[in-house]
């Protein structure tokens, strides 16, 4: 498992996946692997043979008015316990913890200043 308190995953939320692939492929040499899912296509980003992140296309009402952005996920030992500690310390929860099969248990949170991030307890099989 990825060590508690370390950055585990980075994700690009974009409005144009093809344009992002072109840009990052040309500038950083990244390659991409599309993973069709029931609700969207998720793209794995690779630097050489290493998975370094993912991306997906923002669409629908949930993303109206939201700018394109990178989102970092921090590995935690127990996301439910850590979310309670975050609340007690003045942070806020944007989305309560939920499970993603084969990935882990994730919560979307913000620190007291409003900086958003994902906290996750990676699944044992997620390579972390």
C-alpha positions in Angstrom: 0.0 0.0 0.0 1.1 3.5 -0.7 2.4 5.2 2.5 -0.1 7.2 4.5 0.1 10.9 3.9 1.8 10.7 0.5 0.5 11.7 -2.9 -0.9 8.6 -4.6 -2.6 9.7 -7.9 -3.1 12.8 -10.0 -6.0 13.3 -12.3 -6.8 15.8 -15.1 -10.4 16.9 -15.4 -10.6 18.4 -18.9 -13.2 19.4 -21.4 -11.2 18.0 -24.3 -9.4 14.8 -23.8 -8.0 14.6 -27.4 -6.5 18.1 -27.0 -5.0 17.2 -23.6 -3.5 14.0 -25.1 -2.0 15.9 -28.0 -0.5 18.6 -25.7 0.9 16.3 -23.0 2.1 13.7 -25.6 4.0 16.4 -27.5 5.4 18.2 -24.4 6.1 15.4 -21.9 6.1 12.3 -24.1 3.2 10.8 -22.2 1.2 7.9 -23.7 -2.4 7.1 -23.0 -4.6 4.1 -22.5 -8.4 4.5 -22.7 -10.5 2.4 -20.3 -14.2 2.5 -21.3 -16.5 2.5 -18.3 -20.3 2.5 -18.1 -20.6 6.2 -17.4 -17.5 7.6 -19.3 -14.1 6.8 -20.7 -11.2 7.0 -18.2 -7.8 7.5 -19.6 -4.6 6.2 -17.9 -1.6 8.4 -18.3 1.8 6.7 -18.6 5.4 8.1 -18.5 7.4 5.3 -20.1 6.0 2.1 -18.5 4.8 3.8 -15.3 1.2 4.9 -14.7 1.5 8.5 -13.5 -2.2 9.6 -13.5 -5.5 9.6 -15.3 -7.9 12.0 -17.0 -11.5 12.2 -18.0 -13.7 14.6 -19.9 -15.9 16.8 -17.7 -19.4 16.8 -19.0 -22.9 17.3 -17.7 -24.5 19.6 -15.1 -22.1 18.5 -12.3 -19.3 20.3 -14.1 -21.0 23.4 -15.3 -18.9 26.5 -14.5 -16.0 24.4 -13.2 -12.6 25.2 -14.8 -10.4 22.4 -16.1 -8.0 21.4 -13.3 -5.6 18.8 -11.9 -6.7 17.0 -8.8 -4.3 15.2 -6.5 -5.2 12.2 -4.3 -3.4 11.7 -1.0 -3.2 8.1 0.4 -4.5 7.7 3.9 -4.6 4.7 6.2 -8.4 4.9 7.0 -10.3 7.4 4.9 -13.4 7.4 7.2 -11.3 8.1 10.3 -9.3 10.7 8.5 -12.4 12.5 7.2 -13.7 12.8 10.7 -10.3 14.3 11.8 -10.5 16.7 8.8 -13.9 17.9 9.9 -12.8 18.3 13.5 -9.8 20.4 12.3 -11.9 22.8 10.3 -11.8 21.1 6.8 -14.9 20.4 4.7 -16.2 17.4 2.9 -17.3 17.9 -0.7 -18.2 14.2 -1.2 -18.4 11.7 1.6 -16.3 8.5 1.3 -17.4 6.0 -1.3 -15.9 2.8 -2.7 -14.4 2.3 -6.2 -13.9 -1.4 -6.9 -10.2 -2.2 -7.4 -9.2 1.4 -6.7 -10.0 2.0 -3.1 -12.2 4.1 -0.8 -12.2 7.8 -1.7 -13.5 11.1 -0.3 -13.4 14.6 -1.8 -12.3 17.1 0.8 -11.0 20.6 1.2 -8.6 22.1 3.8 -9.8 25.1 5.9 -8.5 27.5 3.1 -10.7 25.7 0.5 -7.9 23.8 -1.4 -9.7 20.7 -2.8 -8.1 17.3 -2.9 -9.0 13.6 -2.9 -8.2 11.4 0.1 -8.1 7.7 -0.5 -7.4 4.4 1.1 -6.0 2.5 -1.9 -7.3 -1.0 -2.5 -4.6 -3.7 -2.0 -4.8 -4.5 -5.7 -4.4 -0.9 -6.9 -0.6 -1.1 -7.1 -0.2 1.3 -4.2 
